[in-house]
Amino acid sequence: MTNWQLGEPLRIETERFYLRTFTPEDVNETYLGWWNDADIQRGFGHQPCNWTLDDALKHVKSFDNFSQFHLGIFVKENDHLIGYYSFITNPDDNSSESSVCIGEKEWQNKGVISEVGPHMLNYRFNAMGHYLIVGKIVGDNPVIKKLYKKFGFKLVITKPHKDLQQDGQPVEISYYTLTCEEWRRRQKDK
Ligand SMILES: CC(C)(COP(=O)(O)OP(=O)(O)OC[C@H]1O[C@@H](n2cnc3c(N)ncnc32)[C@H](O)[C@@H]1OP(=O)(O)O)[C@@H](O)C(=O)NCCC(=O)NCCS
């Protein structure tokens, strides 16, 4: 499927999009804006980050392509950057955890993650050898919940987050998981 080696940049194509390892050159005001946007950060259970371009650059440089991956999502037609797909792996147990964002709001609810998600799950399970993928939902995020269900993730536990609050109330965090066997079984059944 791929001859990708640990430490190398990644590139994955879908029908309408391509995802590739984010570079410092990709950091601009648009990308920065996603980190400082209240609606987008609410989806992660956070307040706006109040980052500068330098903070965004440091964030991008913190990914190493060994255990931490940060991919930009680009529209094939015009190379427009519309979001990112990040994941962090734990080599001890081959598990990984991801975080996704469609920062360009005109691209939200246009089926981007519905399209990109299965390609990335295939890549992570089959090319990268991940065994277990963990998904977290902080607070109420019905769209991500729907996506997890669509991809076959199972809810393991919901519990209050130890630090986070939203509107003065403790925020709940839900943990979902998807195993490699379950993913392959679902692909076979399709
Ligand atoms: C949440 C997010 C990643 C979803 O990605 P997306 O590409 O917009 O999602 P899709 O368009 O593939 O939609 C998935 C499903 O949710 C539905 N949906 C998407 N946005 C919706 C909205 N605003 N209201 C109602 N339904 C919505 C879609 O209709 C689709 O349903 P279907 O499977 O029945 O067709 C994206 O909106 C986003 O980045 N939001 C802000 C940041 C965030 O919350 N990140 C996740 C943190 S865990």
The ligand as a MOL file (V3000), in Angstrom:
LIG
                    3D

  0  0  0     0  0            999 V3000
M  V30 BEGIN CTAB
M  V30 COUNTS 48 50 0 0 0
M  V30 BEGIN ATOM
M  V30 1 C -16.3560 18.4200 13.6490 0
M  V30 2 C -15.6840 18.4680 12.2600 0
M  V30 3 C -14.2760 17.8920 12.3500 0
M  V30 4 C -16.5460 17.6290 11.3010 0
M  V30 5 O -15.9390 17.5510 10.0240 0
M  V30 6 P -16.7950 17.7960 8.6970 0
M  V30 7 O -15.9390 17.5300 7.5360 0
M  V30 8 O -17.4220 19.1410 8.8050 0
M  V30 9 O -17.9200 16.6630 8.8460 0
M  V30 10 P -18.7800 16.0140 7.6490 0
M  V30 11 O -19.1750 17.0910 6.7010 0
M  V30 12 O -18.0470 14.8470 7.1260 0
M  V30 13 O -20.1050 15.5680 8.4240 0
M  V30 14 C -20.2550 14.3730 9.1750 0
M  V30 15 C -21.7140 14.1950 9.4930 0
M  V30 16 O -22.1570 15.2110 10.4130 0
M  V30 17 C -23.1610 16.0350 9.8030 0
M  V30 18 N -22.8340 17.4400 10.1080 0
M  V30 19 C -21.6610 18.0660 9.8520 0
M  V30 20 N -21.7060 19.3280 10.3080 0
M  V30 21 C -22.9580 19.4980 10.8260 0
M  V30 22 C -23.6030 20.5750 11.4400 0
M  V30 23 N -22.9820 21.7420 11.6110 0
M  V30 24 N -24.8610 20.3900 11.8780 0
M  V30 25 C -25.4820 19.1940 11.7400 0
M  V30 26 N -24.9150 18.1100 11.1510 0
M  V30 27 C -23.6640 18.2770 10.7020 0
M  V30 28 C -23.0640 15.7880 8.3140 0
M  V30 29 O -24.2810 16.0260 7.6620 0
M  V30 30 C -22.6300 14.3300 8.2640 0
M  V30 31 O -23.7610 13.5040 8.4840 0
M  V30 32 P -23.9990 12.1660 7.5940 0
M  V30 33 O -22.9180 11.2150 8.0350 0
M  V30 34 O -25.3570 11.7200 7.9850 0
M  V30 35 O -23.8540 12.5670 6.1690 0
M  V30 36 C -15.5930 19.9310 11.7340 0
M  V30 37 O -16.8720 20.4680 11.6000 0
M  V30 38 C -14.7570 20.8190 12.6300 0
M  V30 39 O -13.5760 20.9080 12.4240 0
M  V30 40 N -15.3420 21.4890 13.6290 0
M  V30 41 C -14.6080 22.3550 14.5350 0
M  V30 42 C -13.5200 21.6730 15.3510 0
M  V30 43 C -13.9710 20.3910 16.0290 0
M  V30 44 O -15.0320 20.3300 16.6240 0
M  V30 45 N -13.1120 19.3760 15.9410 0
M  V30 46 C -13.3450 18.0850 16.5410 0
M  V30 47 C -12.8170 18.0490 17.9290 0
M  V30 48 S -12.8550 16.3840 18.5710 0
M  V30 END ATOM
M  V30 BEGIN BOND
M  V30 1 1 1 2
M  V30 2 1 2 3
M  V30 3 1 2 4
M  V30 4 1 2 36
M  V30 5 1 4 5
M  V30 6 1 5 6
M  V30 7 2 6 7
M  V30 8 1 6 8
M  V30 9 1 6 9
M  V30 10 1 9 10
M  V30 11 2 10 11
M  V30 12 1 10 12
M  V30 13 1 10 13
M  V30 14 1 13 14
M  V30 15 1 14 15
M  V30 16 1 15 16
M  V30 17 1 15 30
M  V30 18 1 16 17
M  V30 19 1 17 18
M  V30 20 1 17 28
M  V30 21 1 18 19
M  V30 22 1 18 27
M  V30 23 2 19 20
M  V30 24 1 20 21
M  V30 25 1 21 22
M  V30 26 2 21 27
M  V30 27 1 22 23
M  V30 28 2 22 24
M  V30 29 1 24 25
M  V30 30 2 25 26
M  V30 31 1 26 27
M  V30 32 1 28 29
M  V30 33 1 28 30
M  V30 34 1 30 31
M  V30 35 1 31 32
M  V30 36 2 32 33
M  V30 37 1 32 34
M  V30 38 1 32 35
M  V30 39 1 36 37
M  V30 40 1 36 38
M  V30 41 2 38 39
M  V30 42 1 38 40
M  V30 43 1 40 41
M  V30 44 1 41 42
M  V30 45 1 42 43
M  V30 46 2 43 44
M  V30 47 1 43 45
M  V30 48 1 45 46
M  V30 49 1 46 47
M  V30 50 1 47 48
M  V30 END BOND
M  V30 END CTAB
M  END
